[in-house]
Amino acid sequence: MRWIQVLLAAACDPGWGDSRMPPLLRAPLLLSQSLLLLAARLYVAKVFFWSGLTKLRDWDITLALFEDEYAVPLLPPAAAAWLGTAGELLLPALLVLGLGGRFAAAGLFVLNAVAVLSLAEIAPAALVLHQLWGALLLLVWLWGPGAISVDRLLPLSRSAGS
C-alpha cells in the first residue's frame, strides 16, 4: 500500500519545494512562478474544455470526424471520440483546480499529441497553437501546478518524501 501513497503523492506534488535561491528572492520568484503556472493552467484548460463542449454540442458530427478525419491509432473511432471528449472535459477541470495537476497536465499533453498526430493535414497556424499548448502543459507536468493549487493543500504531497 505504500507504493499507492507514493504514486498519489507524485501525482499531487505541487512542485513547490525547498530551494537554494537567496531568501530575498525566494518569495517573489515563487509567487511569480505560481502565478505564471496558474495562468498557463487556466489558458490551456479553457482551450481543451471548450473543445470538449463543441464535441458534445453535435455528437453526430463528432463521430463523423473521428471516423473520417481523425486517424487515432489503436482505437475504434467511437471509443476515441468518447475518450477524447471525456478527457477534454474532465482533465481541464482538474488542471484548473490544481488537483492531480501533474496527472491532468500529462493527460492533456498526450491528448494534444494524439490530436496532432491523428490529423493527416494540419494548418501551420494550428500546429503552432498545439505546440504552445504542449509546451505549457509540459511546464505544468514537470514543475507541478504551483502554490496556487489544491495539490499544495493536500497532506499527501508533503508526506511522500518522509
C-alpha positions in Angstrom: 0.0 0.0 0.0 3.0 2.3 0.4 3.5 2.4 -3.3 0.0 3.7 -3.8 0.6 6.6 -1.4 3.9 7.4 -3.2 2.2 7.3 -6.6 -0.6 9.6 -5.3 1.9 11.9 -3.7 3.8 12.2 -7.0 0.6 12.9 -9.0 -0.4 15.6 -6.5 3.1 17.2 -6.0 2.7 20.9 -6.4 6.3 21.3 -7.3 7.0 24.0 -4.7 9.7 22.7 -2.5 12.7 24.0 -0.7 15.2 26.0 -2.7 18.8 27.1 -2.6 18.0 30.5 -4.1 18.7 33.6 -1.9 16.0 34.2 0.7 15.4 37.7 -0.5 14.4 36.4 -4.0 12.7 33.2 -2.9 9.2 34.6 -2.1 8.8 36.9 -5.1 10.1 34.3 -7.6 8.0 31.5 -6.2 4.9 33.8 -6.3 5.7 34.8 -9.9 6.2 31.1 -10.8 2.9 30.1 -9.2 1.0 32.9 -10.9 2.5 32.0 -14.3 1.7 28.3 -13.8 -1.9 29.3 -12.8 -2.2 31.4 -16.0 -0.9 28.5 -18.1 -3.3 26.1 -16.4 -6.3 28.4 -16.9 -5.5 29.1 -20.6 -4.9 25.6 -21.6 -7.9 24.3 -19.6 -10.1 26.8 -21.3 -9.0 25.7 -24.8 -9.5 22.0 -24.1 -12.7 22.4 -22.2 -14.3 24.5 -25.0 -13.2 21.9 -27.5 -14.9 19.2 -25.4 -18.1 21.2 -25.2 -18.0 21.7 -29.0 -17.8 17.9 -29.5 -20.7 17.4 -27.1 -22.8 20.0 -28.9 -23.2 17.9 -32.0 -22.2 14.3 -31.3 -23.1 13.1 -34.8 -20.6 15.4 -36.4 -18.0 14.4 -33.7 -18.4 10.8 -34.6 -18.2 11.5 -38.3 -15.0 13.4 -37.7 -13.4 10.6 -35.8 -14.5 8.1 -38.5 -13.4 10.2 -41.5 -10.8 12.9 -40.5 -9.0 11.7 -37.3 -6.9 8.6 -37.6 -6.5 7.8 -33.9 -4.2 4.8 -33.6 -5.2 1.7 -31.7 -8.8 2.7 -31.0 -12.0 2.4 -32.9 -13.5 5.8 -33.9 -16.4 5.7 -31.4 -14.1 4.8 -28.5 -11.6 7.5 -29.5 -14.5 10.1 -29.6 -15.7 9.1 -26.2 -12.3 9.0 -24.6 -11.1 12.2 -26.2 -14.3 14.1 -25.3 -14.2 12.8 -21.7 -10.5 13.8 -21.4 -11.2 17.3 -22.8 -14.0 17.8 -20.2 -12.6 16.2 -17.1 -8.8 16.9 -17.3 -9.2 20.7 -17.7 -11.4 20.8 -14.5 -8.6 19.0 -12.6 -6.0 21.3 -14.2 -7.9 24.5 -13.1 -8.2 23.3 -9.6 -4.6 22.0 -9.5 -5.9 18.7 -8.2 -3.7 16.0 -9.5 -2.2 18.8 -11.5 0.7 16.7 -12.9 -1.7 13.9 -13.9 -4.1 16.3 -15.6 -1.2 18.1 -17.5 0.2 14.7 -18.6 -3.2 13.5 -19.8 -3.8 16.7 -21.8 -0.3 16.6 -23.2 -1.0 13.1 -24.5 -4.4 14.2 -25.8 -2.8 17.1 -27.6 -0.1 14.9 -29.1 -2.6 12.4 -30.4 -4.7 15.2 -31.9 -1.7 16.5 -33.8 -0.6 13.0 -34.9 -4.1 11.8 -35.9 -4.7 14.6 -38.4 -3.5 13.9 -41.9 -3.1 17.6 -42.7 -2.8 20.3 -40.1 -2.6 24.0 -40.9 0.6 25.7 -39.8 -1.2 28.2 -37.5 -3.0 25.3 -35.8 0.3 23.4 -35.4 1.9 26.5 -33.7 -1.0 26.6 -31.2 -0.7 22.9 -30.5 3.0 23.3 -29.9 2.3 26.2 -27.5 -0.3 24.2 -25.6 2.1 21.2 -25.4 4.9 23.5 -24.1 2.6 24.9 -21.4 1.4 21.5 -20.4 4.9 20.2 -20.3 5.8 23.0 -17.8 3.0 22.1 -15.5 3.8 18.4 -15.8 7.4 18.9 -14.9 7.1 21.8 -12.4 3.8 20.9 -10.9 0.8 23.2 -10.6 2.4 25.6 -8.2 1.4 27.0 -4.9 -2.0 28.2 -6.0 -3.5 24.7 -6.3 -5.4 22.1 -4.3 -2.4 19.9 -4.6 -0.5 22.3 -2.4 -3.1 21.9 0.3 -3.1 18.1 0.3 -1.1 16.5 3.1 -0.2 13.7 0.6 2.2 16.0 -1.3 4.2 16.7 1.9 4.3 13.2 3.3 5.8 11.3 0.3 9.3 12.3 0.9 9.3 11.5 4.6 
